[in-house]
Amino acid sequence: MRQSAPGRCWTGGTATGDGGAMPQPPSPDTPLLTVTADTLVVADFRPRGPSAPRPKGPYRRLFDLPGARAFTAGNLIARLPMGMLSVSAVVMIAGTRGSYALAGAVTATGLAATAVVAPWTARLVDRYGQARIALPATVFAVLGSLALLLCVRHGAPDWTLFASYAATATTPNTGGMSRARWAHLLKGDSEALHTANSFEQAADELCFMLGPVLAAFLCATFFPEAGTLVGAVLLLTGVALFTAQRSTEPPAGRRSTARAPFRAPGMRPLLLVCLATGAVFGSMEVVTIAFADTSGHHAASGAVLALQAAGSCAAGLLYGAVRPAGSARARLPWCLAAMAALMTLPLLAAGLTGSLLVLAGALLVAGMATATTNVKTMTLFKRYTPKTG
């Protein structure tokens, strides 16, 4: 340490103090040195540069894209009825006709009709654009829901319930349209697309979590048809808001000479996966509502169903924040095996304990395996679908 008498300091090598040389103005890059007792103090007055900004998280980067928040908001409104309409139909029909068998048969007919009609609706959306097809298709589906409501309320014959609910099959796949927008905006960015697909799966589960609770609340608080009525209004409003966001809409494709999607390599196994998954979810929905009713907790059925979606929602958000190794095709069998194993838990819970509380916990755990399976399935669907245009 350089020795100095107290009270002296150096700036740029020039001593200042009593009897010393005239002080020299320090350079901006020169630190100020001073001595206090036996300690040398260095004061650095050089200007600091701006600190490096913290890197944005994957979801923050996703929603910083122009128009992303606007189309997502409208799509979430349109997607909420996915978790409402079938539960509302079961509660409405079983409550007025006194038959869960009839309610299950009607909703199963609607699912079968959707399986037939939905691919054609999606094909038209891809060919002519989301705005031109989705809104008219939604209007037709909403009319089907209102027809079902009127038939149930006025005691129409049972066959009219089947016909009315089958008309709702034209409901466009709002989640698929949102995924198509992400694929258009994130073309070539596989990591961001993985995050987007995971978010979309979590959004699906969020709607399936809130939808049954809202449907059960409306039907129990107001009148049996309230859930169907509110769901139809939300569906029409959400699709109208979503399709109004034209800046993020993917371009419509021309008539394609490629093979039909059903005939594309790798597509049929994925369709079987979706068919089996849909059958499990559809039957579990009806059985859970009936189980809650026979247990004397009819109003809790929506909350119990919501737990399955809550588990899947949490797993989907977590899965979107990581970068799993390996291809989607290689990971799908493991995801399917995990889902098949965990889906036995609700059956065991209901059969062995007869407790609605234990069933709710089993549904929560079982739901955690569905998100990863659906994310990988949607990723492979996008990869195998023939390009149009």
HUDACOR-V266732 format. One record per residue. RES is the residue in three letters. OMEGA is omega as a letter, one per 20 degrees, with the letter a starting at -180 (none if undefined). D_CENTER is the distance of its C-alpha to the mean C-alpha in Angstrom with 2 decimals. Layout:
res;omega;d_center
RES;OMEGA;D_CENTER
RES;OMEGA;D_CENTER
This chain:
res;omega;d_center
MET;r;64.35
ARG;a;66.53
GLN;r;69.08
SER;r;69.65
ALA;r;71.44
PRO;r;69.38
GLY;r;68.35
ARG;r;68.10
CYS;r;65.01
TRP;r;64.34
THR;r;62.28
GLY;r;62.30
GLY;a;65.36
THR;a;67.55
ALA;r;68.86
THR;a;69.05
GLY;a;70.88
ASP;r;74.45
GLY;a;76.96
GLY;r;74.41
ALA;r;73.69
MET;a;72.01
PRO;r;68.28
GLN;r;66.27
PRO;a;62.91
PRO;r;60.24
SER;r;58.09
PRO;a;54.40
ASP;a;53.64
THR;r;56.31
PRO;r;55.44
LEU;a;57.72
LEU;r;59.76
THR;a;61.68
VAL;r;63.47
THR;a;63.37
ALA;a;65.86
ASP;a;65.12
THR;r;61.55
LEU;a;60.53
VAL;r;57.65
VAL;r;55.65
ALA;a;53.69
ASP;a;51.47
PHE;a;51.04
ARG;a;49.48
PRO;r;46.52
ARG;r;43.14
GLY;r;40.67
PRO;r;37.12
SER;a;34.93
ALA;a;32.30
PRO;r;28.88
ARG;r;26.27
PRO;a;23.85
LYS;r;20.44
GLY;a;17.48
PRO;a;14.99
TYR;r;12.32
ARG;r;15.35
ARG;a;16.62
LEU;a;13.51
PHE;r;13.68
ASP;r;17.44
LEU;a;17.47
PRO;r;19.28
GLY;a;17.39
ALA;a;13.85
ARG;a;13.42
ALA;a;15.16
PHE;r;13.27
THR;r;9.83
ALA;r;11.58
GLY;a;13.03
ASN;r;10.10
LEU;r;8.36
ILE;r;11.88
ALA;a;12.22
ARG;a;9.23
LEU;r;10.48
PRO;r;13.53
MET;r;11.92
GLY;a;12.38
MET;a;15.60
LEU;a;17.81
SER;r;18.68
VAL;r;19.30
SER;r;21.28
ALA;r;23.24
VAL;a;24.18
VAL;a;25.30
MET;a;27.08
ILE;a;28.92
ALA;a;29.80
GLY;a;30.95
THR;a;33.23
ARG;r;34.38
GLY;a;34.44
SER;r;32.99
TYR;r;29.78
ALA;r;31.04
LEU;r;31.09
ALA;r;27.65
GLY;r;26.24
ALA;r;28.23
VAL;a;27.02
THR;r;23.30
ALA;r;24.07
THR;r;25.88
GLY;r;22.93
LEU;r;20.74
ALA;r;23.65
ALA;r;24.10
THR;r;20.48
ALA;r;20.95
VAL;a;24.00
VAL;a;23.03
ALA;r;19.44
PRO;r;20.63
TRP;r;23.34
THR;r;21.18
ALA;r;18.91
ARG;r;22.21
LEU;r;23.57
VAL;r;20.60
ASP;a;21.09
ARG;a;24.83
TYR;r;25.28
GLY;a;22.25
GLN;a;19.23
ALA;a;21.29
ARG;a;24.24
ILE;a;22.63
ALA;a;19.38
LEU;r;21.15
PRO;r;24.17
ALA;r;22.19
THR;r;20.23
VAL;r;23.62
PHE;a;25.03
ALA;r;22.25
VAL;r;22.67
LEU;r;26.39
GLY;r;25.86
SER;r;24.07
LEU;r;26.91
ALA;r;29.46
LEU;r;28.16
LEU;a;28.42
LEU;r;31.97
CYS;r;33.05
VAL;a;32.06
ARG;a;33.61
HIS;r;36.85
GLY;r;37.37
ALA;r;37.13
PRO;a;37.81
ASP;a;35.17
TRP;r;34.93
THR;r;33.66
LEU;r;30.57
PHE;a;29.76
ALA;a;30.47
SER;a;28.47
TYR;r;25.30
ALA;r;25.68
ALA;r;25.67
THR;a;22.03
ALA;r;21.26
THR;r;21.26
THR;a;17.91
PRO;r;16.18
ASN;a;13.01
THR;r;10.94
GLY;r;7.90
GLY;r;10.81
MET;r;12.43
SER;r;9.80
ARG;r;9.89
ALA;r;13.61
ARG;r;13.87
TRP;r;12.52
ALA;r;14.96
HIS;a;17.61
LEU;a;17.26
LEU;a;17.05
LYS;r;19.66
GLY;a;21.53
ASP;a;19.37
SER;a;18.01
GLU;r;16.93
ALA;r;14.89
LEU;r;13.33
HIS;r;12.49
THR;a;10.75
ALA;r;8.87
ASN;r;7.93
SER;r;6.97
PHE;a;4.80
GLU;r;3.23
GLN;r;3.79
ALA;r;3.26
ALA;r;1.80
ASP;a;3.96
GLU;r;5.89
LEU;r;6.38
CYS;r;7.72
PHE;r;9.60
MET;a;10.83
LEU;a;12.16
GLY;r;13.16
PRO;r;15.85
VAL;r;17.25
LEU;a;17.66
ALA;r;19.11
ALA;r;21.51
PHE;a;22.57
LEU;a;23.37
CYS;a;25.23
ALA;a;27.17
THR;a;28.01
PHE;r;28.98
PHE;a;29.63
PRO;a;28.18
GLU;a;26.97
ALA;a;25.15
GLY;r;21.68
THR;a;22.08
LEU;a;23.57
VAL;r;20.94
GLY;r;18.11
ALA;r;20.09
VAL;r;20.69
LEU;r;17.09
LEU;a;16.20
LEU;r;19.17
THR;a;18.70
GLY;r;15.12
VAL;r;16.07
ALA;r;19.26
LEU;a;17.71
PHE;a;15.26
THR;r;18.15
ALA;r;20.43
GLN;a;18.85
ARG;a;21.12
SER;a;21.39
THR;a;18.10
GLU;r;18.51
PRO;a;19.47
PRO;r;23.09
ALA;a;24.12
GLY;r;25.76
ARG;r;29.30
ARG;a;30.40
SER;r;29.83
THR;r;32.57
ALA;a;30.22
ARG;r;30.01
ALA;a;27.71
PRO;a;24.23
PHE;a;25.31
ARG;a;28.26
ALA;r;26.61
PRO;r;27.25
GLY;a;24.65
MET;a;22.79
ARG;r;24.46
PRO;r;23.50
LEU;r;19.80
LEU;r;20.43
LEU;r;22.17
VAL;a;19.32
CYS;r;16.95
LEU;r;19.88
ALA;r;20.61
THR;r;17.09
GLY;r;16.93
ALA;r;20.43
VAL;a;19.71
PHE;a;16.82
GLY;r;18.90
SER;r;22.03
MET;r;20.59
GLU;a;19.37
VAL;a;22.89
VAL;r;24.70
THR;r;22.95
ILE;r;23.83
ALA;r;27.34
PHE;r;27.74
ALA;a;26.89
ASP;a;29.30
THR;r;32.10
SER;r;31.63
GLY;a;32.30
HIS;a;28.90
HIS;a;27.53
ALA;a;25.77
ALA;a;23.82
SER;r;22.13
GLY;r;18.98
ALA;r;18.70
VAL;r;19.42
LEU;a;16.71
ALA;a;14.22
LEU;r;15.26
GLN;r;14.07
ALA;r;10.46
ALA;r;11.17
GLY;r;12.49
SER;r;9.70
CYS;r;7.25
ALA;r;10.22
ALA;r;10.97
GLY;r;7.82
LEU;r;8.41
LEU;a;12.04
TYR;r;11.95
GLY;a;10.60
ALA;r;13.54
VAL;r;16.13
ARG;a;17.90
PRO;r;18.80
ALA;r;22.13
GLY;a;22.94
SER;r;21.60
ALA;a;18.58
ARG;r;21.25
ALA;a;23.09
ARG;a;20.23
LEU;r;18.92
PRO;r;22.01
TRP;r;21.62
CYS;r;18.03
LEU;r;19.38
ALA;r;22.34
ALA;a;20.46
MET;r;18.30
ALA;a;21.56
ALA;a;23.38
LEU;r;21.02
MET;r;20.63
THR;a;24.37
LEU;r;24.07
PRO;r;23.32
LEU;r;26.24
LEU;a;28.50
ALA;a;27.59
ALA;a;28.40
GLY;a;31.42
LEU;a;33.06
THR;a;32.49
GLY;a;31.83
SER;r;30.01
LEU;r;26.94
LEU;r;26.22
VAL;r;26.38
LEU;r;24.18
ALA;r;21.49
GLY;r;21.75
ALA;r;21.68
LEU;r;18.48
LEU;a;16.84
VAL;a;18.19
ALA;a;17.47
GLY;a;13.76
MET;a;13.69
ALA;a;14.76
THR;a;12.30
ALA;a;9.33
THR;r;11.91
THR;a;13.49
ASN;r;10.75
VAL;a;9.96
LYS;r;13.74
THR;r;14.24
MET;r;12.18
THR;a;14.00
LEU;r;17.25
PHE;a;16.81
LYS;a;16.63
ARG;a;19.61
TYR;a;21.71
THR;r;21.31
PRO;r;24.59
LYS;r;24.60
THR;r;25.79
GLY;none;28.10
